[in-house]
Amino acid sequence: MKATRLISIDDLDAEDLALVLDTAEVMDEISARRIKKVPTLRGRTVCNLFLEDSTRTRLSFDIAAKRLSADVMNFSAKGSSVSKGESFKDTALTLDAMGVDTVVVRSGSSGAPLQLSQYLDVPILNAGDGWHQHPTQALLDLYTMRSHFGHLAGLTVTICGDIIHSRVARSEIEALTLAGATVRLVAPDTLLPTDLSAWTDGGNVEVITDLDDALGDSDVLYLLRVQRERMHRAFFPSTREYHRLYGMDARRLAALPDHAIVMHPGPMNRGVEITPDVADSPRALITDQVNNGIAVRMACLYLLIAGSEVDA
Amino acid sequence: MSRLLDADDIRRALRRLAHELVEANHGADGLVLMGIQTRGVPLARRLAANIGEIEDVEVPVGPLDVTLYRDDVASRPPRALADTRFPVDVDGTTVVIVDDVLFTGRTIRAAMDAILDVGRPDAIRLVTLVDRGHRELPIRADHVGKNLPTALAERISVRLAEIDDVDEVVLEAVPTHDPAPAGESGARA
Protein backbone atom coordinates (compact mmCIF):
# COMPACT_ATOMS: atom_id res chain seq x y z
CA MET A 1 0.00 0.00 0.00
CA LYS A 2 1.26 3.45 -0.85
CA ALA A 3 -0.73 5.27 1.84
CA THR A 4 1.03 5.76 5.19
CA ARG A 5 -2.00 7.06 7.04
CA LEU A 6 -5.78 6.99 6.75
CA ILE A 7 -7.08 10.38 7.75
CA SER A 8 -9.29 10.84 4.73
CA ILE A 9 -10.30 8.71 1.74
CA ASP A 10 -8.06 11.16 -0.14
CA ASP A 11 -5.08 9.28 1.30
CA LEU A 12 -5.97 6.30 -0.91
CA ASP A 13 -5.85 5.87 -4.66
CA ALA A 14 -8.01 3.36 -6.54
CA GLU A 15 -5.31 0.68 -6.24
CA ASP A 16 -4.97 1.11 -2.46
CA LEU A 17 -8.73 1.05 -2.10
CA ALA A 18 -8.94 -2.29 -3.92
CA LEU A 19 -6.03 -3.64 -1.83
CA VAL A 20 -7.84 -2.77 1.41
CA LEU A 21 -11.02 -4.51 0.25
CA ASP A 22 -9.13 -7.59 -1.02
CA THR A 23 -7.16 -7.82 2.23
CA ALA A 24 -10.38 -7.56 4.23
CA GLU A 25 -11.69 -10.66 2.46
CA VAL A 26 -8.78 -12.66 3.84
CA MET A 27 -9.28 -11.13 7.29
CA ASP A 28 -12.91 -12.19 7.16
CA GLU A 29 -11.80 -15.81 6.95
CA ILE A 30 -9.89 -15.43 10.25
CA SER A 31 -13.04 -14.24 12.00
CA ALA A 32 -14.80 -17.44 10.93
CA ARG A 33 -12.24 -19.68 12.68
CA ARG A 34 -12.43 -21.33 16.07
CA ILE A 35 -9.36 -19.42 17.20
CA LYS A 36 -10.00 -15.95 15.81
CA LYS A 37 -6.46 -14.69 16.00
CA VAL A 38 -3.27 -14.44 13.95
CA PRO A 39 0.12 -13.42 15.38
CA THR A 40 0.84 -10.77 12.74
CA LEU A 41 1.08 -7.64 14.90
CA ARG A 42 2.51 -9.30 18.01
CA GLY A 43 4.46 -6.77 20.07
CA ARG A 44 2.89 -3.78 18.33
CA THR A 45 0.82 -1.32 20.31
CA VAL A 46 -2.34 0.24 18.93
CA CYS A 47 -3.73 3.20 20.86
CA ASN A 48 -7.44 3.84 20.53
CA LEU A 49 -7.77 7.53 21.35
CA PHE A 50 -11.50 8.18 21.62
CA LEU A 51 -12.28 11.76 22.50
CA GLU A 52 -15.89 11.44 21.39
CA ASP A 53 -18.47 8.76 22.23
CA SER A 54 -18.60 5.68 20.08
CA THR A 55 -19.87 2.14 20.44
CA ARG A 56 -19.35 0.18 17.28
CA THR A 57 -16.29 1.93 15.89
CA ARG A 58 -14.38 1.69 19.18
CA LEU A 59 -15.34 -1.94 19.79
CA SER A 60 -14.62 -2.81 16.18
CA PHE A 61 -11.11 -1.31 16.23
CA ASP A 62 -10.49 -2.99 19.58
CA ILE A 63 -11.47 -6.44 18.28
CA ALA A 64 -9.63 -5.89 14.98
CA ALA A 65 -6.36 -5.06 16.73
CA LYS A 66 -6.72 -8.00 19.12
CA ARG A 67 -7.40 -10.48 16.30
CA LEU A 68 -4.06 -9.38 14.83
CA SER A 69 -2.40 -9.92 18.26
CA ALA A 70 -1.54 -6.26 18.78
CA ASP A 71 -1.52 -4.81 22.28
CA VAL A 72 -4.37 -2.34 22.64
CA MET A 73 -4.52 0.76 24.78
CA ASN A 74 -7.98 2.21 25.04
CA PHE A 75 -8.01 5.85 25.91
CA SER A 76 -11.10 7.99 26.25
CA ALA A 77 -11.48 11.61 27.25
CA LYS A 78 -13.47 10.71 30.33
CA GLY A 79 -11.28 9.35 33.07
CA SER A 80 -8.06 10.68 31.52
CA SER A 81 -6.05 13.85 32.05
CA VAL A 82 -7.94 15.36 29.09
CA SER A 83 -10.76 15.97 31.54
CA LYS A 84 -8.24 17.84 33.75
CA GLY A 85 -7.54 20.12 30.82
CA GLU A 86 -4.42 18.50 29.33
CA SER A 87 -3.93 19.83 25.83
CA PHE A 88 -4.25 17.69 22.72
CA LYS A 89 -0.58 18.23 21.97
CA ASP A 90 0.56 17.11 25.41
CA THR A 91 -1.68 14.05 25.17
CA ALA A 92 -0.06 13.25 21.82
CA LEU A 93 3.44 13.66 23.20
CA THR A 94 2.56 11.34 26.08
CA LEU A 95 1.48 8.66 23.60
CA ASP A 96 4.69 9.19 21.65
CA ALA A 97 6.76 8.77 24.81
CA MET A 98 5.00 5.47 25.51
CA GLY A 99 6.05 4.15 22.11
CA VAL A 100 2.77 3.41 20.40
CA ASP A 101 2.94 1.99 16.86
CA THR A 102 -0.26 3.52 15.61
CA VAL A 103 -3.05 5.75 16.89
CA VAL A 104 -6.71 5.32 16.04
CA VAL A 105 -8.35 8.65 16.78
CA ARG A 106 -11.99 9.71 17.11
CA SER A 107 -12.75 13.32 17.84
CA GLY A 108 -15.63 15.76 17.69
CA SER A 109 -13.26 18.30 16.17
CA SER A 110 -12.70 18.17 12.42
CA GLY A 111 -8.98 18.01 11.74
CA ALA A 112 -7.90 16.43 15.03
CA PRO A 113 -6.34 13.37 13.31
CA LEU A 114 -4.41 15.62 10.92
CA GLN A 115 -3.15 17.69 13.83
CA LEU A 116 -2.14 14.50 15.64
CA SER A 117 -0.15 13.38 12.60
CA GLN A 118 1.97 16.52 12.98
CA TYR A 119 2.98 15.55 16.52
CA LEU A 120 3.44 11.82 16.03
CA ASP A 121 5.58 9.91 13.57
CA VAL A 122 3.35 6.82 13.40
CA PRO A 123 0.44 5.89 11.10
CA ILE A 124 -2.73 7.73 12.13
CA LEU A 125 -6.11 6.15 11.50
CA ASN A 126 -9.12 8.43 11.57
CA ALA A 127 -12.08 6.83 13.35
CA GLY A 128 -14.27 9.85 12.66
CA ASP A 129 -13.53 13.54 13.16
CA GLY A 130 -16.30 16.11 13.50
CA TRP A 131 -18.00 16.83 10.19
CA HIS A 132 -14.92 15.89 8.22
CA GLN A 133 -14.30 12.19 7.49
CA HIS A 134 -14.92 8.66 8.70
CA PRO A 135 -12.88 6.67 6.20
CA THR A 136 -13.13 3.18 7.73
CA GLN A 137 -16.93 3.48 7.77
CA ALA A 138 -16.89 4.18 4.03
CA LEU A 139 -14.49 1.29 3.43
CA LEU A 140 -16.63 -1.20 5.34
CA ASP A 141 -19.69 0.04 3.46
CA LEU A 142 -17.93 -0.46 0.13
CA TYR A 143 -16.81 -3.89 1.28
CA THR A 144 -20.42 -4.77 2.18
CA MET A 145 -21.68 -3.55 -1.22
CA ARG A 146 -18.93 -5.39 -3.09
CA SER A 147 -19.63 -8.62 -1.19
CA HIS A 148 -23.31 -8.32 -2.04
CA PHE A 149 -23.11 -7.27 -5.69
CA GLY A 150 -19.69 -8.65 -6.62
CA HIS A 151 -18.55 -5.27 -7.95
CA LEU A 152 -18.71 -1.53 -7.21
CA ALA A 153 -18.24 0.13 -10.59
CA GLY A 154 -21.57 0.99 -12.14
CA LEU A 155 -23.63 0.79 -8.93
CA THR A 156 -26.01 3.64 -8.17
CA VAL A 157 -25.87 4.51 -4.48
CA THR A 158 -28.44 6.93 -3.11
CA ILE A 159 -27.38 8.62 0.12
CA CYS A 160 -30.31 10.13 1.95
CA GLY A 161 -30.46 12.41 4.97
CA ASP A 162 -28.29 14.76 6.93
CA ILE A 163 -25.52 15.22 4.37
CA ILE A 164 -24.02 18.43 5.69
CA HIS A 165 -23.24 17.20 9.20
CA SER A 166 -22.14 13.80 8.02
CA ARG A 167 -18.50 12.75 8.00
CA VAL A 168 -19.79 9.39 6.77
CA ALA A 169 -21.34 11.02 3.70
CA ARG A 170 -18.10 12.84 2.85
CA SER A 171 -16.02 9.69 3.03
CA GLU A 172 -18.72 7.70 1.28
CA ILE A 173 -18.95 10.10 -1.68
CA GLU A 174 -15.16 10.12 -2.15
CA ALA A 175 -14.77 6.36 -1.81
CA LEU A 176 -17.69 5.47 -4.08
CA THR A 177 -16.63 7.82 -6.85
CA LEU A 178 -13.06 6.51 -6.55
CA ALA A 179 -14.45 3.00 -7.07
CA GLY A 180 -16.46 4.08 -10.13
CA ALA A 181 -19.94 4.06 -8.58
CA THR A 182 -22.55 6.74 -9.16
CA VAL A 183 -23.59 8.70 -6.08
CA ARG A 184 -26.94 10.37 -5.69
CA LEU A 185 -27.70 12.64 -2.73
CA VAL A 186 -31.20 13.16 -1.36
CA ALA A 187 -31.75 15.74 1.36
CA PRO A 188 -33.67 18.86 2.25
CA ASP A 189 -31.80 21.96 1.04
CA THR A 190 -30.93 22.90 4.61
CA LEU A 191 -28.99 19.65 5.07
CA LEU A 192 -26.96 19.96 1.87
CA PRO A 193 -23.63 21.78 1.68
CA THR A 194 -23.90 25.13 -0.13
CA ASP A 195 -21.02 24.27 -2.43
CA LEU A 196 -21.15 20.60 -3.27
CA SER A 197 -18.28 20.79 -5.77
CA ALA A 198 -15.78 20.90 -2.90
CA TRP A 199 -17.10 17.51 -1.77
CA THR A 200 -17.37 15.69 -5.04
CA ASP A 201 -14.04 16.45 -6.69
CA GLY A 202 -15.42 15.99 -10.18
CA GLY A 203 -16.97 12.60 -9.39
CA ASN A 204 -20.29 11.40 -10.69
CA VAL A 205 -22.69 12.92 -8.12
CA GLU A 206 -26.22 14.19 -8.59
CA VAL A 207 -28.64 15.82 -6.16
CA ILE A 208 -32.36 15.04 -5.91
CA THR A 209 -34.68 16.67 -3.38
CA ASP A 210 -37.56 14.17 -3.53
CA LEU A 211 -36.71 10.73 -2.14
CA ASP A 212 -39.53 9.05 -4.09
CA ASP A 213 -37.93 10.16 -7.37
CA ALA A 214 -34.65 8.48 -6.42
CA LEU A 215 -35.90 5.02 -5.47
CA GLY A 216 -36.75 3.37 -8.81
CA ASP A 217 -33.19 2.85 -10.07
CA SER A 218 -31.08 2.76 -6.90
CA ASP A 219 -28.96 -0.30 -6.16
CA VAL A 220 -28.22 0.85 -2.63
CA LEU A 221 -30.26 3.18 -0.46
CA TYR A 222 -27.91 4.52 2.20
CA LEU A 223 -29.64 6.28 5.07
CA LEU A 224 -27.81 8.73 7.29
CA ARG A 225 -28.56 9.38 10.91
CA VAL A 226 -30.22 12.68 11.78
CA GLN A 227 -27.44 14.12 13.92
CA ARG A 228 -29.29 16.09 16.51
CA GLU A 229 -26.15 16.59 18.60
CA ARG A 230 -24.59 18.59 15.75
CA MET A 231 -27.70 20.69 15.10
CA HIS A 232 -27.74 23.83 17.17
CA ARG A 233 -30.74 25.30 15.40
CA ALA A 234 -33.66 23.99 13.42
CA PHE A 235 -32.75 22.42 10.08
CA PHE A 236 -36.23 21.04 9.51
CA PRO A 237 -39.59 21.80 11.16
CA SER A 238 -40.21 18.49 12.95
CA THR A 239 -38.97 14.92 13.03
CA ARG A 240 -42.46 13.83 11.96
CA GLU A 241 -42.22 15.89 8.82
CA TYR A 242 -38.66 14.69 8.22
CA HIS A 243 -39.82 11.11 8.54
CA ARG A 244 -42.68 11.67 6.10
CA LEU A 245 -40.43 13.25 3.46
CA TYR A 246 -37.10 11.46 3.95
CA GLY A 247 -37.78 8.44 6.14
CA MET A 248 -37.49 4.89 4.81
CA ASP A 249 -40.63 2.86 5.40
CA ALA A 250 -42.24 -0.29 3.96
CA ARG A 251 -43.92 1.63 1.11
CA ARG A 252 -40.61 3.11 -0.05
CA LEU A 253 -38.84 -0.23 0.40
CA ALA A 254 -41.38 -1.73 -2.04
CA ALA A 255 -40.60 1.05 -4.54
CA LEU A 256 -36.91 0.04 -4.68
CA PRO A 257 -35.83 -2.46 -7.35
CA ASP A 258 -36.03 -6.06 -6.07
CA HIS A 259 -32.25 -6.45 -5.94
CA ALA A 260 -31.65 -3.20 -4.04
CA ILE A 261 -30.38 -3.14 -0.47
CA VAL A 262 -30.74 -0.69 2.44
CA MET A 263 -27.78 0.40 4.56
CA HIS A 264 -27.28 2.63 7.60
CA PRO A 265 -24.04 3.43 9.44
CA GLY A 266 -25.69 3.34 12.86
CA PRO A 267 -26.69 4.28 15.43
CA MET A 268 -30.23 4.40 14.01
CA ASN A 269 -33.02 6.73 15.04
CA ARG A 270 -35.79 4.21 14.54
CA GLY A 271 -38.94 5.98 13.45
CA VAL A 272 -37.05 8.98 12.09
CA GLU A 273 -34.83 8.10 9.11
CA ILE A 274 -35.86 4.42 9.12
CA THR A 275 -38.86 2.48 10.42
CA PRO A 276 -38.24 -0.63 12.54
CA ASP A 277 -39.78 -2.97 9.94
CA VAL A 278 -37.31 -1.76 7.29
CA ALA A 279 -34.37 -1.82 9.70
CA ASP A 280 -35.13 -5.42 10.62
CA SER A 281 -35.97 -6.62 7.10
CA PRO A 282 -33.62 -9.03 5.31
CA ARG A 283 -32.92 -6.35 2.71
CA ALA A 284 -31.28 -4.13 5.32
CA LEU A 285 -27.61 -5.13 5.63
CA ILE A 286 -27.01 -3.11 8.77
CA THR A 287 -25.68 -5.97 10.91
CA ASP A 288 -23.52 -7.12 7.97
CA GLN A 289 -22.00 -3.65 7.97
CA VAL A 290 -21.06 -3.94 11.64
CA ASN A 291 -19.67 -7.43 11.13
CA ASN A 292 -17.64 -6.39 8.07
CA GLY A 293 -16.21 -3.47 10.04
CA ILE A 294 -13.93 -5.85 11.92
CA ALA A 295 -12.36 -7.37 8.80
CA VAL A 296 -11.95 -3.98 7.12
CA ARG A 297 -10.28 -2.47 10.18
CA MET A 298 -8.01 -5.50 10.48
CA ALA A 299 -7.01 -4.88 6.86
CA CYS A 300 -6.32 -1.18 7.51
CA LEU A 301 -4.27 -1.88 10.65
CA TYR A 302 -2.29 -4.62 8.91
CA LEU A 303 -1.57 -2.59 5.78
CA LEU A 304 -0.55 0.51 7.73
CA ILE A 305 1.53 -1.14 10.46
CA ALA A 306 3.17 -4.09 8.68
CA GLY A 307 6.28 -3.04 6.87
CA SER A 308 6.54 0.14 8.92
CA GLU A 309 10.25 -0.59 9.49
CA VAL A 310 10.93 -0.65 5.77
CA ASP A 311 12.73 2.49 4.63
CA ALA A 312 10.52 4.17 2.09
CA MET B 1 20.84 -18.90 -16.02
CA SER B 2 20.75 -22.65 -16.26
CA ARG B 3 17.85 -25.07 -16.32
CA LEU B 4 18.06 -27.69 -13.60
CA LEU B 5 14.76 -29.52 -14.16
CA ASP B 6 12.53 -29.61 -17.22
CA ALA B 7 8.83 -30.46 -17.50
CA ASP B 8 9.44 -34.23 -17.65
CA ASP B 9 11.74 -34.10 -14.62
CA ILE B 10 9.06 -32.26 -12.65
CA ARG B 11 6.37 -34.69 -13.76
CA ARG B 12 8.47 -37.71 -12.72
CA ALA B 13 9.43 -36.12 -9.40
CA LEU B 14 5.79 -35.42 -8.54
CA ARG B 15 4.83 -38.96 -9.49
CA ARG B 16 7.51 -40.36 -7.17
CA LEU B 17 6.56 -37.95 -4.37
CA ALA B 18 2.95 -39.10 -4.65
CA HIS B 19 4.04 -42.75 -4.32
CA GLU B 20 6.29 -41.91 -1.36
CA LEU B 21 3.49 -40.05 0.42
CA VAL B 22 1.01 -42.88 -0.03
CA GLU B 23 3.57 -45.46 1.07
CA ALA B 24 4.57 -43.52 4.19
CA ASN B 25 0.92 -42.90 5.06
CA HIS B 26 -0.19 -46.49 4.30
CA GLY B 27 -2.69 -45.20 1.74
CA ALA B 28 -4.35 -41.86 1.12
CA ASP B 29 -6.73 -41.97 4.10
CA GLY B 30 -6.63 -38.84 6.21
CA LEU B 31 -4.26 -36.95 3.90
CA VAL B 32 -4.93 -33.22 3.39
CA LEU B 33 -2.62 -31.36 1.02
CA MET B 34 -2.02 -27.67 1.71
CA GLY B 35 -0.09 -25.80 -1.00
CA ILE B 36 1.79 -22.72 0.12
CA GLN B 37 0.94 -19.64 -1.95
CA THR B 38 1.87 -19.12 -4.69
CA ARG B 39 3.58 -22.04 -6.46
CA GLY B 40 2.92 -24.60 -3.78
CA VAL B 41 -0.76 -24.39 -4.73
CA PRO B 42 -0.55 -25.90 -8.25
CA LEU B 43 2.06 -28.38 -6.99
CA ALA B 44 -0.35 -29.57 -4.29
CA ARG B 45 -3.12 -29.94 -6.88
CA ARG B 46 -0.86 -31.99 -9.15
CA LEU B 47 0.24 -34.17 -6.24
CA ALA B 48 -3.39 -34.71 -5.27
CA ALA B 49 -4.21 -35.70 -8.85
CA ASN B 50 -1.28 -38.18 -8.85
CA ILE B 51 -2.34 -39.71 -5.54
CA GLY B 52 -5.89 -39.89 -6.87
CA GLU B 53 -4.70 -41.95 -9.84
CA ILE B 54 -2.59 -44.24 -7.70
CA GLU B 55 -5.15 -44.91 -4.98
CA ASP B 56 -8.38 -44.11 -6.83
CA VAL B 57 -9.51 -41.57 -4.23
CA GLU B 58 -10.05 -37.83 -4.12
CA VAL B 59 -7.52 -36.15 -1.82
CA PRO B 60 -8.62 -32.86 -0.20
CA VAL B 61 -6.36 -29.99 -1.27
CA GLY B 62 -6.34 -26.29 -0.39
CA PRO B 63 -4.22 -23.12 -0.60
CA LEU B 64 -2.35 -21.71 2.39
CA ASP B 65 -1.08 -18.13 2.64
CA VAL B 66 1.39 -17.72 5.51
CA THR B 67 1.98 -13.96 5.24
CA LEU B 68 0.17 -13.20 8.50
CA TYR B 69 2.40 -15.72 10.32
CA ARG B 70 5.76 -14.58 8.99
CA ASP B 71 8.48 -13.43 11.40
CA ASP B 72 9.47 -10.54 9.14
CA VAL B 73 6.13 -8.71 8.90
CA ALA B 74 7.74 -5.49 10.12
CA SER B 75 10.65 -5.50 7.71
CA ARG B 76 8.83 -6.27 4.46
CA PRO B 77 6.35 -4.05 2.68
CA PRO B 78 2.83 -5.40 3.18
CA ARG B 79 1.65 -7.51 0.28
CA ALA B 80 -1.73 -8.43 -1.03
CA LEU B 81 -2.85 -11.50 0.88
CA ALA B 82 -3.84 -14.61 -1.01
CA ASP B 83 -6.49 -17.17 -0.11
CA THR B 84 -6.24 -19.67 2.70
CA ARG B 85 -8.83 -22.43 2.54
CA PHE B 86 -8.78 -25.62 4.55
CA PRO B 87 -10.87 -28.09 2.51
CA VAL B 88 -11.76 -30.17 5.60
CA ASP B 89 -11.52 -29.91 9.38
CA VAL B 90 -7.85 -30.74 10.03
CA ASP B 91 -8.42 -32.43 13.41
CA GLY B 92 -7.16 -36.01 13.24
CA THR B 93 -5.81 -35.69 9.69
CA THR B 94 -2.28 -35.76 8.30
CA VAL B 95 -1.69 -32.34 6.81
CA VAL B 96 0.94 -32.28 4.09
CA ILE B 97 2.56 -28.91 3.49
CA VAL B 98 3.53 -28.59 -0.17
CA ASP B 99 6.02 -25.93 -1.26
CA ASP B 100 8.15 -25.34 -4.31
CA VAL B 101 11.52 -24.48 -2.71
CA LEU B 102 12.70 -25.31 0.81
CA PHE B 103 15.31 -22.75 1.82
CA THR B 104 15.66 -21.15 5.29
CA GLY B 105 12.71 -23.05 6.74
CA ARG B 106 11.03 -19.88 7.98
CA THR B 107 8.08 -20.18 5.62
CA ILE B 108 7.49 -23.72 6.86
CA ARG B 109 7.61 -22.57 10.50
CA ALA B 110 4.94 -20.01 9.64
CA ALA B 111 2.89 -22.64 7.80
CA MET B 112 2.96 -25.00 10.79
CA ASP B 113 1.74 -22.22 13.07
CA ALA B 114 -1.04 -21.38 10.61
CA ILE B 115 -2.18 -25.02 10.51
CA LEU B 116 -2.05 -25.47 14.29
CA ASP B 117 -4.19 -22.34 14.71
CA VAL B 118 -7.14 -23.97 12.96
CA GLY B 119 -7.02 -27.40 14.56
CA ARG B 120 -5.03 -30.34 15.83
CA PRO B 121 -3.90 -32.64 13.04
CA ASP B 122 -2.41 -36.03 13.97
CA ALA B 123 0.70 -35.12 11.99
CA ILE B 124 2.15 -32.46 9.73
CA ARG B 125 4.43 -33.53 6.88
CA LEU B 126 6.47 -31.51 4.42
CA VAL B 127 6.90 -32.13 0.72
CA THR B 128 9.03 -29.83 -1.40
CA LEU B 129 9.90 -29.92 -5.07
CA VAL B 130 13.39 -28.51 -4.48
CA ASP B 131 15.55 -28.42 -1.36
CA ARG B 132 18.28 -25.83 -1.85
CA GLY B 133 19.83 -25.97 1.65
CA HIS B 134 20.79 -23.03 3.91
CA ARG B 135 18.33 -23.86 6.68
CA GLU B 136 18.05 -21.34 9.52
CA LEU B 137 15.66 -23.45 11.59
CA PRO B 138 15.68 -27.13 12.61
CA ILE B 139 13.29 -28.14 9.82
CA ARG B 140 13.65 -30.83 7.16
CA ALA B 141 11.39 -32.12 4.43
CA ASP B 142 9.85 -35.61 4.63
CA HIS B 143 9.87 -35.96 0.85
CA VAL B 144 12.05 -34.01 -1.58
CA GLY B 145 11.70 -33.87 -5.36
CA LYS B 146 15.30 -32.83 -5.98
CA ASN B 147 18.15 -31.76 -3.70
CA LEU B 148 19.90 -28.81 -5.33
CA PRO B 149 22.76 -27.45 -3.18
CA THR B 150 23.19 -23.75 -3.99
CA ALA B 151 25.23 -20.76 -3.05
CA LEU B 152 23.46 -18.00 -1.15
CA ALA B 153 24.09 -15.61 -4.01
CA GLU B 154 22.10 -17.81 -6.35
CA ARG B 155 18.38 -17.89 -6.85
CA ILE B 156 16.26 -20.91 -7.65
CA SER B 157 13.12 -20.18 -9.66
CA VAL B 158 10.43 -22.78 -10.00
CA ARG B 159 8.13 -22.03 -12.92
CA LEU B 160 4.87 -23.88 -13.33
CA ALA B 161 2.56 -23.98 -16.32
CA GLU B 162 -0.49 -22.88 -14.27
CA ILE B 163 1.23 -19.58 -13.42
CA ASP B 164 4.24 -19.15 -15.71
CA ASP B 165 3.12 -21.06 -18.84
CA VAL B 166 6.13 -23.34 -18.58
CA ASP B 167 7.32 -26.16 -16.30
CA GLU B 168 10.97 -25.74 -15.30
CA VAL B 169 13.38 -25.09 -12.46
CA VAL B 170 16.19 -22.66 -13.22
CA LEU B 171 19.22 -21.37 -11.34
CA GLU B 172 20.09 -17.70 -11.59
CA ALA B 173 22.83 -15.57 -10.09
CA VAL B 174 21.48 -12.69 -8.02
CA PRO B 175 23.35 -9.43 -8.66
CA THR B 176 24.39 -8.17 -5.22
CA HIS B 177 22.94 -4.70 -5.80
CA ASP B 178 19.56 -6.13 -6.80
CA PRO B 179 18.15 -8.44 -4.15
CA ALA B 180 15.45 -10.86 -5.22
CA PRO B 181 12.00 -9.33 -5.11
CA ALA B 182 9.85 -10.34 -2.18
CA GLY B 183 7.96 -13.54 -2.75
CA GLU B 184 10.27 -14.86 -5.46
CA SER B 185 10.97 -18.52 -4.92
CA GLY B 186 14.30 -18.91 -3.32
CA ALA B 187 14.58 -15.31 -2.30
CA ARG B 188 15.75 -15.22 1.28
CA ALA B 189 12.42 -16.12 2.78
Boltz contact constraints between the chains, C-beta under 6 A:
constraints:
  - contact:
      token1: [A, 19]
      token2: [B, 80]
      max_distance: 6.0
  - contact:
      token1: [A, 22]
      token2: [B, 80]
      max_distance: 6.0
  - contact:
      token1: [A, 23]
      token2: [B, 81]
      max_distance: 6.0
  - contact:
      token1: [A, 26]
      token2: [B, 81]
      max_distance: 6.0
  - contact:
      token1: [A, 33]
      token2: [B, 118]
      max_distance: 6.0
  - contact:
      token1: [A, 35]
      token2: [B, 117]
      max_distance: 6.0
  - contact:
      token1: [A, 38]
      token2: [B, 68]
      max_distance: 6.0
  - contact:
      token1: [A, 40]
      token2: [B, 68]
      max_distance: 6.0
  - contact:
      token1: [A, 40]
      token2: [B, 73]
      max_distance: 6.0
  - contact:
      token1: [A, 303]
      token2: [B, 78]
      max_distance: 6.0
  - contact:
      token1: [A, 306]
      token2: [B, 73]
      max_distance: 6.0
  - contact:
      token1: [A, 306]
      token2: [B, 78]
      max_distance: 6.0
  - contact:
      token1: [A, 307]
      token2: [B, 76]
      max_distance: 6.0
  - contact:
      token1: [A, 307]
      token2: [B, 77]
      max_distance: 6.0
  - contact:
      token1: [A, 307]
      token2: [B, 78]
      max_distance: 6.0
  - contact:
      token1: [A, 309]
      token2: [B, 74]
      max_distance: 6.0
  - contact:
      token1: [A, 309]
      token2: [B, 75]
      max_distance: 6.0
  - contact:
      token1: [A, 310]
      token2: [B, 77]
      max_distance: 6.0
